[in-house]
Amino acid sequence: MRLTDDQKMLQDTARTFIADEGSIAKQLRHWRDIGCKDGFGHGLWKQFAELGLTGICIPESAGGMGMAAAEAGLVLEEIGRNLTPSPFLTTAVAAVRALEGSAQAERWFPGIVAGDTVAALAIDEGKRHDPNGITMRAEKAGNGFTLSGAKQFVVHGASADLIIVAARTAGSAGEAAGLTLFAVERDAAGMSIENVVLADSSHAARLTFDKVAVDGDAVIGEVDGGATVLGRALGAGRAGVAAELVGVAAGASAMTLDYLKQRKQFGRLIGEFQALQHRAAHLFGEIEIARAAAQKAAALLDAGDARAELMVSVAKAKAGRVAALAVQEGIQMHGGIGMTDAYDIGLYMKREVVLGELFGSPRYHANRVAELSGY
């Protein structure tokens, strides 16, 4: 996998910008320590917009950059490397993919491009990711629908201007058919929001819908045909999470290597100990494999390749496990201080835990790889 000149330029721009403006001290620690209800800075989101990053996956005809999953992955790796709290994944990647080609795109794309709009995906209802297990009902009512049910783990759900909700208009739990996606605005009557702080200080929400009325224009795609739209959004979202997890692994690894070059024990730098060198070399190789898998998944998505669904799950599973290895090695090589809040390495562990579950855990995707391979 080789980056084009344009991709290299984007990567360099994102790396410099996010390292400077999206650093742990400026963003994650700042918003966490003041108890921000959003968990991220809207000012930084506007800076993303000024660079055109919020519209990275939006067509040029709609004011965006006209890029795709491969380019979004380059930005997400830098976001992961710096643990930058941002709605980039849910809004600029997953939500945009859900909205594209629909009547709702014209309504929401300008706000996303301008950095004024935050979007969230309301999919899961239980303890684990299970898109086919949706039971929330959307009943026909006049020219529209009423939504009844509940959603959990809606990332940025309490901060979102737009919530893309997956509900069942036909069929029953366990079936992919019969799903429909709806664009619900944040002030919809009958929708209650419980804001929850996650392990990594990011925010998600539990949403309850009590006969929330939406008109027919709120439907994204076709009634009962939401599985296609949802699959498109989840594919982009999962590939994006894989890229961000690669960034988390790379950031934790770089921090650990730097520590190995500073910490002395028995009069020697601990980085001189061969056992630690072997572990660092092994981790480097694993991160490169995970990065290649994430880039391949994005490339196949962009090409519309039939193998994309399989490769996305390969990437999500591999990146999740490699990120877990990276933070575990980082904590252990730092020693006891690695568990203290004074050292940033522990923050990487917390982010990995949350991202590992988002859009499906490594176990979920390993099983999905087996199923898609005919087992």
C-alpha positions as CSV (number, residue, x, y, z in Angstrom):
1,M,0.0,0.0,0.0
2,R,1.5,3.3,-1.1
3,L,0.1,6.7,-0.5
4,T,-0.4,9.1,-3.4
5,D,1.1,12.6,-3.3
6,D,-2.2,14.1,-2.3
7,Q,-2.6,11.6,0.5
8,K,0.9,12.3,1.8
9,M,0.1,16.0,1.8
10,L,-3.1,15.3,3.7
11,Q,-1.3,13.1,6.2
12,D,1.4,15.7,6.8
13,T,-1.2,18.4,7.3
14,A,-3.3,16.3,9.7
15,R,-0.3,15.1,11.6
16,T,1.0,18.7,12.2
17,F,-2.4,20.2,13.0
18,I,-3.6,17.5,15.3
19,A,-0.3,17.2,17.2
20,D,-0.4,21.0,17.8
21,E,-4.0,21.7,18.4
22,G,-5.4,18.3,19.3
23,S,-2.8,17.3,21.9
24,I,-3.7,15.5,25.1
25,A,-2.9,18.5,27.3
26,K,-4.9,21.0,25.1
27,Q,-7.9,18.8,24.5
28,L,-8.5,15.5,26.3
29,R,-7.2,16.6,29.7
30,H,-8.6,20.1,29.4
31,W,-12.2,19.1,28.6
32,R,-12.1,16.2,31.1
33,D,-10.8,18.3,34.0
34,I,-13.4,21.1,33.6
35,G,-16.2,18.5,33.3
36,C,-17.3,19.5,29.9
37,K,-20.7,18.0,29.0
38,D,-19.6,17.4,25.4
39,G,-16.1,15.9,26.1
40,F,-14.7,17.7,23.1
41,G,-14.1,21.3,22.0
42,H,-16.4,22.9,19.4
43,G,-13.6,25.4,18.7
44,L,-11.4,22.5,17.5
45,W,-14.3,21.2,15.4
46,K,-14.5,24.5,13.7
47,Q,-10.7,24.4,13.0
48,F,-11.2,21.0,11.4
49,A,-13.8,22.7,9.2
50,E,-11.4,25.5,8.3
51,L,-9.0,22.8,7.0
52,G,-11.8,21.2,5.1
53,L,-11.6,18.0,7.2
54,T,-15.2,18.0,8.3
55,G,-16.2,17.6,4.7
56,I,-13.5,15.1,3.8
57,C,-16.1,12.5,2.6
58,I,-18.6,14.9,1.2
59,P,-18.7,15.4,-2.6
60,E,-17.1,18.6,-4.0
61,S,-20.4,19.5,-5.5
62,A,-21.8,19.8,-1.9
63,G,-18.9,21.8,-0.7
64,G,-16.7,18.9,0.6
65,M,-13.3,17.6,-0.3
66,G,-14.7,14.7,-2.3
67,M,-12.3,12.1,-0.7
68,A,-13.2,8.8,0.9
69,A,-12.4,6.2,3.5
70,A,-8.7,5.9,2.7
71,E,-8.1,9.6,3.3
72,A,-10.4,9.7,6.4
73,G,-8.3,6.9,7.8
74,L,-5.2,9.0,7.6
75,V,-6.8,11.7,9.7
76,L,-8.2,9.2,12.1
77,E,-4.8,7.6,12.7
78,E,-3.5,11.0,13.8
79,I,-6.6,11.5,16.0
80,G,-5.9,8.2,17.7
81,R,-2.2,8.9,18.0
82,N,-3.0,12.1,20.0
83,L,-6.2,10.8,21.7
84,T,-7.9,13.9,20.3
85,P,-11.6,14.1,21.4
86,S,-13.6,14.9,18.3
87,P,-16.9,14.0,16.5
88,F,-14.9,13.4,13.3
89,L,-15.6,9.7,13.2
90,T,-19.3,9.8,13.9
91,T,-20.0,12.9,11.9
92,A,-17.6,13.3,9.0
93,V,-17.3,9.6,8.3
94,A,-20.1,7.4,9.5
95,A,-23.0,9.9,9.4
96,V,-21.9,11.3,6.0
97,R,-21.9,7.8,4.5
98,A,-25.4,7.2,5.9
99,L,-26.7,10.4,4.5
100,E,-25.1,10.4,1.0
101,G,-27.5,10.1,-1.9
102,S,-30.5,10.9,0.3
103,A,-32.7,13.9,0.5
104,Q,-31.4,14.5,4.0
105,A,-27.9,15.2,2.6
106,E,-28.9,18.6,1.3
107,R,-30.3,19.4,4.8
108,W,-27.3,18.4,6.8
109,F,-24.1,18.5,4.7
110,P,-23.7,22.3,4.8
111,G,-23.6,22.3,8.6
112,I,-21.1,19.5,8.7
113,V,-18.8,21.2,6.2
114,A,-19.0,24.4,8.2
115,G,-18.2,22.6,11.5
116,D,-21.5,23.7,12.9
117,T,-23.2,20.3,13.0
118,V,-22.4,17.2,15.1
119,A,-24.1,13.9,14.2
120,A,-24.5,10.6,16.1
121,L,-25.6,7.1,15.2
122,A,-28.2,5.4,17.5
123,I,-28.0,1.7,16.7
124,D,-27.4,-0.6,19.6
125,E,-29.9,-1.4,22.3
126,G,-28.2,-4.0,24.4
127,K,-24.8,-4.5,26.1
128,R,-23.1,-5.6,22.9
129,H,-23.0,-4.4,19.4
130,D,-25.7,-6.2,17.5
131,P,-27.3,-4.3,14.5
132,N,-29.6,-7.2,13.6
133,G,-30.9,-7.3,17.2
134,I,-32.7,-4.0,16.9
135,T,-36.2,-4.1,18.4
136,M,-37.1,-0.3,18.4
137,R,-40.3,0.2,16.5
138,A,-41.2,2.8,14.0
139,E,-45.0,2.8,13.5
140,K,-46.7,4.5,10.5
141,A,-48.6,7.6,11.6
142,G,-50.2,9.9,9.1
143,N,-47.5,11.1,6.7
144,G,-44.7,10.0,8.9
145,F,-43.8,7.6,11.8
146,T,-43.6,7.5,15.6
147,L,-40.5,6.0,17.1
148,S,-40.7,4.1,20.4
149,G,-37.8,2.3,22.2
150,A,-34.4,2.9,23.6
151,K,-30.8,3.1,22.4
152,Q,-27.5,2.8,24.3
153,F,-23.8,3.8,23.7
154,V,-24.8,6.6,21.3
155,V,-21.4,8.4,21.0
156,H,-21.9,12.2,21.2
157,G,-25.6,11.6,21.5
158,A,-26.1,14.4,24.0
159,S,-24.1,16.9,21.8
160,A,-25.5,15.9,18.4
161,D,-27.7,18.2,16.3
162,L,-28.6,15.2,14.2
163,I,-29.2,11.6,15.4
164,I,-29.4,8.9,12.8
165,V,-31.7,6.3,14.4
166,A,-32.1,2.7,13.2
167,A,-35.6,1.3,13.9
168,R,-37.7,-1.6,12.8
169,T,-40.6,-0.9,10.4
170,A,-41.1,-4.6,9.7
171,G,-39.8,-8.1,10.8
172,S,-38.4,-9.0,14.2
173,A,-35.2,-8.9,16.2
174,G,-32.5,-11.0,14.5
175,E,-33.5,-10.1,11.0
176,A,-31.6,-7.7,8.8
177,A,-34.7,-7.0,6.7
178,G,-37.3,-4.5,7.9
179,L,-35.0,-1.9,9.2
180,T,-35.4,1.8,8.4
181,L,-33.1,4.7,9.2
182,F,-34.4,8.1,10.4
183,A,-32.9,11.6,10.7
184,V,-34.0,12.9,14.1
185,E,-33.2,16.4,15.3
186,R,-31.9,17.0,18.8
187,D,-35.0,18.8,20.1
188,A,-37.5,16.2,19.0
189,A,-40.5,16.0,21.4
190,G,-40.6,12.7,23.3
191,M,-36.9,12.0,23.1
192,S,-35.1,11.9,26.4
193,I,-31.3,11.9,26.7
194,E,-29.0,10.6,29.5
195,N,-25.5,11.8,29.1
196,V,-22.9,9.3,30.2
197,V,-19.1,9.7,30.7
198,L,-17.2,6.7,29.3
199,A,-13.9,5.2,30.6
200,D,-11.8,7.4,28.3
201,S,-13.7,10.6,29.4
202,S,-15.6,10.7,26.1
203,H,-19.3,11.0,26.2
204,A,-22.1,8.8,25.0
205,A,-25.8,8.8,25.7
206,R,-28.7,6.6,26.5
207,L,-31.7,7.7,24.4
208,T,-35.4,6.9,25.1
209,F,-38.0,7.5,22.5
210,D,-41.6,7.8,23.6
211,K,-43.7,8.0,20.4
212,V,-41.3,10.5,18.8
213,A,-43.0,11.9,15.7
214,V,-41.0,12.3,12.5
215,D,-42.4,13.1,9.1
216,G,-41.8,10.9,6.0
217,D,-38.9,13.1,4.8
218,A,-36.9,12.0,7.8
219,V,-36.5,8.5,6.3
220,I,-32.9,8.0,5.0
221,G,-33.0,5.7,2.0
222,E,-36.0,3.4,1.6
223,V,-38.5,2.2,4.2
224,D,-37.6,-1.4,5.2
225,G,-34.4,-1.0,3.2
226,G,-32.3,0.5,6.0
227,A,-29.9,-2.4,6.2
228,T,-28.2,-1.2,3.1
229,V,-27.7,2.3,4.4
230,L,-26.8,1.0,7.8
231,G,-24.2,-1.3,6.3
232,R,-22.7,1.5,4.4
233,A,-22.4,3.7,7.5
234,L,-21.1,0.8,9.7
235,G,-18.5,-0.2,7.0
236,A,-17.1,3.3,7.0
237,G,-17.3,3.6,10.8
238,R,-15.6,0.3,11.4
239,A,-12.8,1.0,9.0
240,G,-12.4,4.4,10.6
241,V,-12.2,2.9,14.1
242,A,-9.6,0.5,12.9
243,A,-7.5,3.4,11.7
244,E,-8.0,5.3,14.9
245,L,-7.0,2.2,16.9
246,V,-3.8,1.9,14.8
247,G,-3.1,5.5,15.9
248,V,-3.7,4.7,19.5
249,A,-1.3,1.7,19.2
250,A,1.3,3.9,17.5
251,G,1.0,6.7,20.0
252,A,1.3,4.3,23.0
253,S,4.3,2.6,21.4
254,A,6.1,5.8,20.6
255,M,5.5,7.0,24.2
256,T,6.8,3.7,25.6
257,L,9.9,3.7,23.4
258,D,10.7,7.2,24.5
259,Y,10.5,6.1,28.1
260,L,12.8,3.1,27.5
261,K,15.4,5.6,26.3
262,Q,15.2,7.7,29.5
263,R,14.5,5.3,32.4
264,K,17.6,3.8,34.0
265,Q,17.8,0.7,36.1
266,F,21.0,-0.9,37.5
267,G,22.9,1.9,36.0
268,R,21.7,1.2,32.5
269,L,18.9,2.5,30.2
270,I,16.1,-0.1,30.3
271,G,15.9,0.1,26.5
272,E,19.3,-1.6,26.4
273,F,17.8,-4.8,27.9
274,Q,17.4,-7.3,25.1
275,A,14.1,-8.7,26.4
276,L,12.5,-5.3,26.2
277,Q,14.0,-4.7,22.7
278,H,12.4,-8.0,21.5
279,R,9.0,-6.9,22.8
280,A,9.3,-3.5,21.3
281,A,10.3,-5.0,17.9
282,H,7.4,-7.5,18.1
283,L,5.0,-4.6,18.8
284,F,6.3,-2.6,15.9
285,G,5.6,-5.5,13.5
286,E,2.1,-5.9,14.8
287,I,1.3,-2.3,14.4
288,E,2.5,-2.3,10.8
289,I,0.3,-5.3,10.1
290,A,-2.7,-3.6,11.6
291,R,-2.0,-0.4,9.6
292,A,-1.8,-2.4,6.4
293,A,-5.1,-4.2,7.2
294,A,-6.9,-0.9,8.0
295,Q,-5.6,0.7,4.8
296,K,-6.6,-2.3,2.7
297,A,-10.1,-2.2,4.2
298,A,-10.5,1.4,3.4
299,A,-9.2,0.9,-0.2
300,L,-11.6,-1.9,-0.8
301,L,-14.5,0.2,0.5
302,D,-13.6,3.0,-1.8
303,A,-13.4,0.6,-4.7
304,G,-16.8,-0.9,-3.9
305,D,-15.1,-4.3,-3.8
306,A,-17.1,-7.3,-2.7
307,R,-14.4,-8.3,-0.3
308,A,-14.6,-5.0,1.6
309,E,-17.1,-6.3,4.2
310,L,-14.7,-9.1,5.1
311,M,-11.6,-7.0,5.2
312,V,-13.2,-4.3,7.3
313,S,-13.9,-6.9,10.0
314,V,-10.3,-8.3,9.6
315,A,-9.0,-4.7,10.2
316,K,-11.3,-4.0,13.1
317,A,-10.4,-7.2,14.9
318,K,-6.7,-6.9,14.2
319,A,-6.4,-3.3,15.1
320,G,-8.3,-3.8,18.3
321,R,-6.1,-6.6,19.5
322,V,-2.9,-4.8,18.5
323,A,-4.0,-1.6,20.3
324,A,-4.7,-3.7,23.4
325,L,-1.2,-5.2,23.2
326,A,0.4,-1.8,22.7
327,V,-1.3,-0.3,25.8
328,Q,-0.6,-3.3,27.9
329,E,3.0,-3.3,27.0
330,G,3.2,0.4,27.5
331,I,1.7,0.2,31.0
332,Q,4.0,-2.7,32.0
333,M,7.2,-1.1,30.6
334,H,6.4,2.1,32.4
335,G,6.0,0.2,35.7
336,G,3.8,1.3,38.5
337,I,3.8,4.9,37.4
338,G,2.0,3.9,34.2
339,M,-1.2,3.4,36.2
340,T,-1.1,7.0,37.6
341,D,-2.9,9.9,36.0
342,A,0.2,11.9,35.8
343,Y,1.5,9.8,32.9
344,D,-0.4,9.9,29.6
345,I,0.2,6.2,28.8
346,G,-2.8,5.2,31.0
347,L,-5.1,7.4,28.9
348,Y,-4.2,5.3,25.8
349,M,-5.4,2.2,27.7
350,K,-8.7,3.9,28.4
351,R,-9.2,5.0,24.8
352,E,-8.4,1.5,23.5
353,V,-11.1,0.0,25.8
354,V,-13.8,2.3,24.4
355,L,-12.8,2.1,20.8
356,G,-12.3,-1.7,21.0
357,E,-16.1,-2.0,21.7
358,L,-17.3,0.7,19.3
359,F,-19.1,-0.8,16.2
360,G,-18.1,-4.3,17.4
361,S,-15.4,-5.8,19.6
362,P,-12.4,-7.9,18.2
363,R,-14.3,-11.0,19.2
364,Y,-17.4,-9.9,17.3
365,H,-15.4,-9.2,14.2
366,A,-13.3,-12.3,14.4
367,N,-16.6,-14.3,14.5
368,R,-17.9,-12.2,11.6
369,V,-14.8,-13.0,9.6
370,A,-15.4,-16.7,10.2
371,E,-19.1,-16.4,9.1
372,L,-18.2,-14.4,6.0
373,S,-15.6,-17.0,5.1
374,G,-18.2,-19.8,5.2
375,Y,-17.7,-21.2,8.7
